[in-house]
Amino acid sequence: MNDRKDTIITLTINGQETAVPAGTSLLEACASAGAFVPTLCYLEGVCSNASCGVCLVEVEGARSLLRSCVQKAAQGMKVNTTGPRVLRARKTAVELILANHPQDCLTCARNGTCELQSLSERLGIREIRFPRTKKKLPIDRSVAGLVRDNDKCILCGRCVAVCKDVQTVSAIDFAGRGSRTRIAAFMDRGLAGSPCVQCGQCSVVCPTGAIIERDETAAVWRALADPKKTIVVQTAPAIRASLGEALGLEAGTLVTGKMVAALRRLGFDKVFDTQFAADLTIMEEGSELLARISGGGTLPMITSCSPGWIGFIETFYPALLPHLSTCKSPQQMFGAIAKTFWAEKAGLDPANVGVVSIMPCTAKKREAGRPEMVGAWQWWKEKGTVPEKPFADVDWALTTRELARMIRGAGIDLATLPEEDFDDPLGRSTGAATIFGTTGGVMEAALRTVYELVTKRSLPSLDFTAVRGLEGVKEAEVDLDGTKVRVAVVHTLGKARIILDEIAAGKSPYAFIEVMTCPGGCIGGGGQPVNIDAAKRLRRNKAMYVEDLRLPIRKSHENPAIGALYADFLGKPLGHLSHGLLHTKYKARKV
Amino acid sequence: MSAASQAQVKNVERNSLDAIIKKKQGRPGALLGILEEAQGLEEHRYLSEISLRQIAEGLDLPLSQVYSVATFYSYFNLKPQGLHSVVVCRGTACHTRGSLELLVEAVDRLGIEDFREEEENSATTLDGFATVRTVACFGQCALAPVVEIDGEMMSRMTVGRLVSALAKLRKGGPK
């Protein structure tokens, strides 16, 4: 068979003649002919185990029904996707899965977003005909970001594929055989004993509630109700392009102003923006890069905003840790500034200030809980006015999904809310900070500032298009008044491995590299709305650049609130206070 | 054995496993062969966590993948095995001719508590004397029910013969 993509073949699907390029899967061919074939284990670009048996179609002349996700379309095929034989077999496949699936949809975190639930509804299943054959396994709550419940697992293998092939972490795999098959980390221990970096991509691709974020909304509700506490919230850049989607709007709908209004309605005392801290990050990280270039420091320097990535390099490439920027992530910079500069200015006891962050990320939960992330407490301690027990810079990191849950739970209708502005001063930000939310954004934001700091000239164009888009590895070269700086941008940990191996081999041509853990960067983060596909990822990506253009200031160093923060508090980038509050150290992690 | 000489034995085991890994590295299916030899190397015929870690590191494979393969094949033991082995066939033919009764008898006689056939395929006495195991089918259906004791197949097994065979083990029979 000729498999070249430019050869067109024709086949008949449900009586309709259809032309597709050779090499197209039957599943794709059916979709292009408008014949929807349901899937469960299949996930485009990630997983085609052909294990679930849901995508069965009937092909004339074939002895059995075929799994369309792995079967290639062939010239002259006559395909039926709706006949009684197909529908019965599909239904049986799902009924067999349901035999071992708990019937607790009403209380499941994925109630309403579960693919098994909607498939079961679509196929009209009204009873569970088969008895349960599996033993209930314990729930894994060993890590800060994720909860894994094998009882809800249907063994589709998507989590294994994304962890192994996309992220090259391989924290989990199939274990056992037959009715004892399960997804397990080494020795059936929790994720805590595995190389898991808590990126949460498994929780995004899981069709059911078998891997979910650790829900901390109850604790946040309690804190909001506590009259002694002042609770402030910060929202990561990517949330404004995904919160709407989590609440039923189209993917990529920007909801910045309505999100701010909703957070106020939930009872947050101040609605601030992680983007303020993203601008701060650019000031620190840009200065660090320039210092490394001029002072013979370790190059290439690699960004440090993405905590899954930090976990990855600490676990798999500890020898390359000196390449990481020492900058804390924007989330942590925000917490440290909110509980020092802002709390002092507002006359508040920092121990009674709670910082909640809304993140596209499950790894942020682990980052917030890292024992060294108590910069504010140390600052106050030096002034001699804090309790003995350290308080964290960030108290709770909620995912987009958790915030959507709170908004729905409170009966807030995003659509009818007015657009409101963030609070000053920690809510002021720029377009440069917005694009942190997508792959290439930190690099572009840094280049906008570094260029102007070095050349003292205005950039002719702010758009570094070479680092935009969703390709896995992007490169660019910038001329800083004679000094040519080569930069690279990668997303997903599998791609990060490529550039790390290059560095380890002493062959990296770059001065500065941006790494984001998740596909597409934060817009595709592990805490984002589930049921993601390439088209939705692109819409979220585009939304970030729309927001960048919408903002009056598009360069971090021109953010007046950042200027004031340095003038009134920090002094200068990389100064003494920055060192304690905004920078950190990394350590090798043994698993 | 003193702690020092125990440590010495362990070191010898680690070194032999390293040699096995080196010998098979790079060949297709190396992992299976190495797991097999590693199990043979261990005193209690099982794959210890230390061995699995050593193999994963030696072959540059994820721990989860090595564990996946080791737990897939019933040949591999993840727990120390007893001195004697009693394998009861639980295939259809053996089942219809009373193999469940034989399994229950073996488990009871050897003093294994709470063996759940649907959840595990083997259990070992607390004193490490014997391991009782089930298999799906020995392929000896004409001779059902079949029990294998220390490698010896015993066909058309009855509870009476099983009881005396187990008694013989206790008195220091085979091995």
Interface residues (C-beta under 8 A of the other chain):
Chain A: K135 K164 S170 A171 I172 D173 F174 A175 G176 R177 S179 R180 A184 A185 F186 M187 S194 P195 V591
Chain B: E49 L52 P62 L63 S64 Q65 V66 Y67 S68 T71 F72 Y73 S74 E118 E119
